[in-house]
Each structure stands twice: as C-alpha cells, then as structure tokens.
Amino acid sequence: MEITNVMEYETLAKEKLPKMIYDYYASGAEDQWTLNENRYAFSRTLFRPRILVDVSKIDMTTTVLGFNISMPIMVAPTAMQKMAHPDGEYATARASAAAGTIMTLSSWSTSSVEEVASTGPGVRFFQLYVYKDRNGFKAIVLTVDTPFVLPPNFSLKNFDELNPGKLDKTDDPGLASYFAGYAVAQDNNLITYISEGFLTAEDARIAVQYGVAGIIVSNHGARQLDYVPATVMALEEVVKATQNKVPVFLDGGIRRGTDILKHWLLIGRPVVFALAVDGEAGVRKTLQMLHDELELTMALSGCCSLAEITRNHIVAPWDPPRVTPRL
C-alpha cells in the first residue's frame, strides 16, 4: 500500500500494534474532548491566499535557538518508542537528522541518551523530568504542565500489561517546583531551557521573567486535563504575552502541511505511528510528506519564504469580520 498522507500511518498502526500499545499512544484524558479538539481546531482556521506572486523558488529553512533546520517542523518528545518498533528513538533520531530537523528526546525514552547520541550528527533537544548528563544535546525542553502523576483511573485500564522499560515509579515527579530551578540553571549558564506545556498568557509571562529561551504551547497531547483548549486556540494568547522576547512553538493535532503554515509545529503521534508501521523509513516519509505539503501550501498562499508568512494569511474563528476595501 502506497502511503499518501500521515493519517494513513495511524490506520495501519492500529491494525499492526497490540491494542494496549495503540491505546497508550492514541488516547487522551477522560472524555478525550481535548484530544479531538486538538485536531479539529485547525480546520476552523482558514487561509487568505495571495495570488500573482512568483513562487518558483520556495525556501522553508529557518533557525531555532541559532540552529539551522530545513523546515519549521520538529519532532516532539514522545515516550517509549520501542513499544512501537525495536529501533525506537534510535530510528527517530536518524530520520530527524536525515530530514535536517530537530528531535526532542523524551525523559520516558526507551533508548538511552548515549544510544541516541550515537546516531551521528544532528541537533537534538532533551525533554526534562531531570537527568544530569548532557551527552551533546543542545537544549532542554522542560515540561511544566504535569505537577502530579495521574492516578490509575485516569490512565489506560490496560496500562499494567505494558512493558515500558525503565521508568521512575515515584508518585511525585517534582515538577511543581520547576520554576524555582530556572534561575539557578540560567544564572550558571548550565544549558538552554525551552519550556513546554503553556496554555495561558499568565504562565507565559512568568516563564519569560525566569529567562526561558523558548516556549512550547502544549496540552501534553490531551493526556492530562480534559476540556482545556486545543493548543492552536491558545497559541495567539501565549504569543502576545511573550512580546516577541522568545520564540513560541506548538504541538498537538498536526497532520497536514496546511497545519504547519498556520503555526510552527512539533509532531509526536504521527512520528510514532509511522515508526510502528515502517521504522526509520516511515518516520523519514512522514517528515518528507509534511515538508512537501507545506511547500505546496506556501506556494498556493503566495509565500516564497517563512518570513513572508504573516497573520494576514489566516483567518481565525475569533477574528472580527473583515470590511471589503473599496476599489
């Protein structure tokens, strides 16, 4: 079967993976309203394409914290990837490097940081629940939206059957006090901190005050608190709160290149489903399909580079009606 879009990988992964593993990757909290909204909210943001523009050359390259990447698509931290494929995070790291983009390794990885670092050149970030060794990783994505581990009735009923590898079984991950650690790390130039898990302007302003290098708008894949906004709906509030002092990224619900034109993104579930179906080759193809879809969307919107994409290219549900200009 020829895969033509990233959604098809999820369909095949559901057929291939044991139900308990597929459910772990695919599910969200409680009623899964936010899980579904993460995806559907993108469909309510529309394009205002420009025409009569020479789009014969499209440049999708950009920089993140000074690192050059081929496109505004990065791989989000996704836990326990060896449950999907024996090569796990090792394959994802190789595919990300081949695509010229950044992989963020999860603290709940089933491959060690040394194994992932051994894949060769490539910019990699690390999501922190707190390890001390840097092993050549360039930035830390600090997840702050999980102050407590969910009780068993909030998790999958069949989670106990999984073999997720080496995990910290403590009931208190220590995340409630993360902000206090920002200043110490930043003052001592220990490492670059990107902070993940923001949905409100209030928290974004606090993070900027503590000196984070970047912010990821995220609702933890809709796996923590249900009935919070889709990340795409919270993005503009967070961006405005930062006052352009730090870059802002988004994860959750991304399935098309059209989603990426609307907002800079990190992808998680599409990667792990592709990994389950076809290993490293599947992840490479997923990243390439999103790259190609974004390139086409930029051309059809009249944008030759990321710098040319502006807020005027989209219409959000909360925008006031536009007045038709007089000719």
GIVENHU-V485660 format. One record per residue. N is the residue number from 0. RES is the residue in one small letter. SS is DSSP state (~ for helix, > for strand, _ for the rest). Layout:
<<N:RES:SS> <N:RES:SS>>
This chain:
<<0:m:_> <1:e:_> <2:i:_> <3:t:_> <4:n:_> <5:v:~> <6:m:~> <7:e:~> <8:y:~> <9:e:~> <10:t:~> <11:l:~> <12:a:~> <13:k:~> <14:e:~> <15:k:~> <16:l:_> <17:p:_> <18:k:~> <19:m:~> <20:i:~> <21:y:~> <22:d:~> <23:y:~> <24:y:~> <25:a:~> <26:s:_> <27:g:_> <28:a:_> <29:e:_> <30:d:_> <31:q:_> <32:w:~> <33:t:~> <34:l:~> <35:n:~> <36:e:~> <37:n:~> <38:r:~> <39:y:~> <40:a:~> <41:f:~> <42:s:~> <43:r:_> <44:t:_> <45:l:>> <46:f:>> <47:r:_> <48:p:_> <49:r:_> <50:i:_> <51:l:_> <52:v:_> <53:d:_> <54:v:_> <55:s:_> <56:k:_> <57:i:_> <58:d:>> <59:m:_> <60:t:_> <61:t:>> <62:t:>> <63:v:>> <64:l:_> <65:g:_> <66:f:>> <67:n:>> <68:i:>> <69:s:_> <70:m:_> <71:p:_> <72:i:>> <73:m:>> <74:v:>> <75:a:_> <76:p:_> <77:t:_> <78:a:_> <79:m:_> <80:q:~> <81:k:~> <82:m:~> <83:a:_> <84:h:_> <85:p:_> <86:d:_> <87:g:~> <88:e:~> <89:y:~> <90:a:~> <91:t:~> <92:a:~> <93:r:~> <94:a:~> <95:s:~> <96:a:~> <97:a:~> <98:a:~> <99:g:_> <100:t:_> <101:i:_> <102:m:>> <103:t:>> <104:l:>> <105:s:_> <106:s:_> <107:w:_> <108:s:_> <109:t:_> <110:s:_> <111:s:_> <112:v:~> <113:e:~> <114:e:~> <115:v:~> <116:a:~> <117:s:_> <118:t:_> <119:g:_> <120:p:_> <121:g:_> <122:v:_> <123:r:>> <124:f:>> <125:f:>> <126:q:>> <127:l:>> <128:y:_> <129:v:_> <130:y:_> <131:k:_> <132:d:_> <133:r:_> <134:n:_> <135:g:_> <136:f:_> <137:k:_> <138:a:>> <139:i:>> <140:v:>> <141:l:>> <142:t:>> <143:v:_> <144:d:_> <145:t:_> <146:p:_> <147:f:_> <148:v:_> <149:l:_> <150:p:_> <151:p:~> <152:n:~> <153:f:~> <154:s:_> <155:l:_> <156:k:_> <157:n:_> <158:f:~> <159:d:~> <160:e:~> <161:l:_> <162:n:_> <163:p:_> <164:g:_> <165:k:_> <166:l:_> <167:d:_> <168:k:_> <169:t:_> <170:d:_> <171:d:_> <172:p:_> <173:g:_> <174:l:~> <175:a:~> <176:s:~> <177:y:~> <178:f:~> <179:a:~> <180:g:~> <181:y:~> <182:a:~> <183:v:~> <184:a:~> <185:q:~> <186:d:~> <187:n:_> <188:n:_> <189:l:_> <190:i:_> <191:t:_> <192:y:>> <193:i:>> <194:s:>> <195:e:>> <196:g:>> <197:f:>> <198:l:_> <199:t:_> <200:a:~> <201:e:~> <202:d:~> <203:a:~> <204:r:~> <205:i:~> <206:a:~> <207:v:~> <208:q:~> <209:y:_> <210:g:_> <211:v:_> <212:a:_> <213:g:>> <214:i:>> <215:i:>> <216:v:>> <217:s:_> <218:n:_> <219:h:~> <220:g:~> <221:a:~> <222:r:_> <223:q:_> <224:l:_> <225:d:_> <226:y:_> <227:v:_> <228:p:_> <229:a:_> <230:t:~> <231:v:~> <232:m:~> <233:a:~> <234:l:~> <235:e:~> <236:e:~> <237:v:~> <238:v:~> <239:k:~> <240:a:~> <241:t:~> <242:q:_> <243:n:_> <244:k:_> <245:v:_> <246:p:>> <247:v:>> <248:f:>> <249:l:>> <250:d:>> <251:g:_> <252:g:_> <253:i:_> <254:r:_> <255:r:_> <256:g:~> <257:t:~> <258:d:~> <259:i:~> <260:l:~> <261:k:~> <262:h:_> <263:w:_> <264:l:>> <265:l:>> <266:i:>> <267:g:_> <268:r:~> <269:p:~> <270:v:~> <271:v:~> <272:f:~> <273:a:~> <274:l:~> <275:a:~> <276:v:~> <277:d:~> <278:g:~> <279:e:~> <280:a:~> <281:g:~> <282:v:~> <283:r:~> <284:k:~> <285:t:~> <286:l:~> <287:q:~> <288:m:~> <289:l:~> <290:h:~> <291:d:~> <292:e:~> <293:l:~> <294:e:~> <295:l:~> <296:t:~> <297:m:~> <298:a:~> <299:l:~> <300:s:~> <301:g:_> <302:c:_> <303:c:_> <304:s:>> <305:l:~> <306:a:~> <307:e:~> <308:i:_> <309:t:_> <310:r:~> <311:n:~> <312:h:~> <313:i:>> <314:v:>> <315:a:_> <316:p:_> <317:w:_> <318:d:_> <319:p:_> <320:p:_> <321:r:_> <322:v:_> <323:t:_> <324:p:_> <325:r:_> <326:l:_>>
